[in-house]
Amino acid sequence: MERAVSVALWQQEEQVPFVGWDFSYLRGRMTEEQPPWSYEARAAELLQSAASVLDMGTGGGERLLNLREHWPAKVVVTEDYPPNVRLATERLSPLGVRVEVVELTRDGALPFNDAEFDVVLNRHAGFNPMEVARILTPGGTFLMQQIDPRWAYDLMAVFGAEPQWPDETLANCVTWFKEAGLTILTDEDWSGKFTFTDVGAIVYYLKAIPWIVPGFSVATHLDGLLALQARLEKEGELSFAAKKFLIEARKPT
């Protein structure tokens, strides 16, 4: 009976909608250690001397709205996940922000002019280094915080999954942006952990971020969930590897 109750609760969790890049639903159930840098604080500093900014993969505009007091005159964002496009449009368009529907890939083009933006921001989104370099103004800055491909590798292993983009390491990204003609000002990486208090929170998390365990569902990955439940009962919490890196690069004048 106890197992049946757990499975039923997990099935409820996988039906909870996720919109934007907002994990407040898991408040108190998921905690995440943070790197020593502040992406948001550095972005705010860069915007104060900019006339234009592009926020790549803005989600529902959550992070960009936190920077509202620092926005330059021209603010443009990209997003491609339909629920997030709607949310970003509802939130940002009334504030004069241009929302472009763009799928961000390593070789995809961006629908912007050469040297259009003083600052390009990217927090956990896809990127094409050559295109980023092209759309930056001379002297313009690119700031990116990225999830290391080994993020949650130990959680993936529970379900037999592997990183989807294993080559997107800090070292490789630095090389790619240098090859695109940018000067690297900062490159830092960090390792920590993130922790869940219950398996249902993991179900919600994996449904919200489908590339961690592709095709995840309670029905198809039940054995792994049961193994996590057994571990939780033994250890009292479930912690996994957190890995991020930060790159700041400038286009030569």
JOUR-V558795 format. One record per backbone hydrogen bond with DSSP energy under -0.5 kcal/mol. NH is the residue of the N-H (numbers start at 1). CO is the residue of the C=O. If there is no record, write none. Layout:
nh=NH co=CO
nh=NH co=CO
This chain:
nh=5 co=1
nh=6 co=2
nh=7 co=3
nh=8 co=4
nh=9 co=5
nh=10 co=6
nh=11 co=7
nh=12 co=8
nh=13 co=9
nh=14 co=10
nh=15 co=12
nh=16 co=13
nh=22 co=19
nh=23 co=21
nh=26 co=23
nh=27 co=24
nh=29 co=26
nh=30 co=26
nh=31 co=195
nh=33 co=193
nh=39 co=37
nh=42 co=38
nh=43 co=39
nh=44 co=40
nh=45 co=41
nh=46 co=42
nh=47 co=43
nh=48 co=44
nh=49 co=46
nh=50 co=47
nh=53 co=74
nh=54 co=119
nh=55 co=76
nh=56 co=54
nh=56 co=121
nh=58 co=55
nh=58 co=78
nh=61 co=58
nh=65 co=61
nh=66 co=62
nh=67 co=63
nh=67 co=64
nh=68 co=65
nh=70 co=67
nh=71 co=68
nh=74 co=51
nh=75 co=73
nh=76 co=53
nh=77 co=98
nh=78 co=55
nh=79 co=100
nh=82 co=80
nh=84 co=81
nh=85 co=81
nh=86 co=82
nh=87 co=83
nh=88 co=84
nh=89 co=85
nh=90 co=86
nh=91 co=87
nh=92 co=88
nh=93 co=88
nh=93 co=89
nh=95 co=92
nh=96 co=93
nh=97 co=92
nh=98 co=75
nh=99 co=97
nh=100 co=77
nh=100 co=98
nh=102 co=79
nh=102 co=100
nh=104 co=102
nh=105 co=103
nh=112 co=110
nh=115 co=134
nh=116 co=113
nh=116 co=135
nh=117 co=135
nh=118 co=52
nh=119 co=52
nh=120 co=141
nh=121 co=54
nh=122 co=143
nh=123 co=56
nh=124 co=122
nh=124 co=145
nh=131 co=128
nh=132 co=128
nh=133 co=129
nh=134 co=130
nh=135 co=131
nh=136 co=132
nh=137 co=117
nh=139 co=251
nh=140 co=137
nh=141 co=118
nh=142 co=249
nh=143 co=120
nh=144 co=247
nh=145 co=122
nh=146 co=245
nh=148 co=146
nh=148 co=243
nh=151 co=148
nh=152 co=241
nh=153 co=150
nh=156 co=152
nh=157 co=153
nh=158 co=154
nh=158 co=155
nh=159 co=155
nh=159 co=156
nh=160 co=157
nh=161 co=156
nh=168 co=165
nh=169 co=167
nh=173 co=169
nh=174 co=170
nh=175 co=171
nh=176 co=172
nh=177 co=173
nh=178 co=174
nh=179 co=175
nh=180 co=176
nh=181 co=178
nh=182 co=177
nh=183 co=250
nh=184 co=182
nh=185 co=183
nh=185 co=248
nh=186 co=248
nh=188 co=246
nh=190 co=244
nh=192 co=242
nh=194 co=240
nh=195 co=31
nh=196 co=238
nh=197 co=29
nh=202 co=198
nh=203 co=199
nh=204 co=200
nh=205 co=201
nh=206 co=202
nh=207 co=203
nh=208 co=204
nh=209 co=205
nh=210 co=208
nh=212 co=209
nh=213 co=209
nh=216 co=213
nh=221 co=217
nh=222 co=219
nh=225 co=221
nh=226 co=222
nh=227 co=223
nh=228 co=224
nh=229 co=225
nh=230 co=226
nh=231 co=227
nh=232 co=228
nh=233 co=229
nh=234 co=230
nh=235 co=231
nh=236 co=232
nh=238 co=196
nh=240 co=194
nh=242 co=192
nh=244 co=190
nh=245 co=146
nh=246 co=188
nh=247 co=144
nh=248 co=186
nh=249 co=142
nh=250 co=183
nh=251 co=140
nh=252 co=181
nh=252 co=250
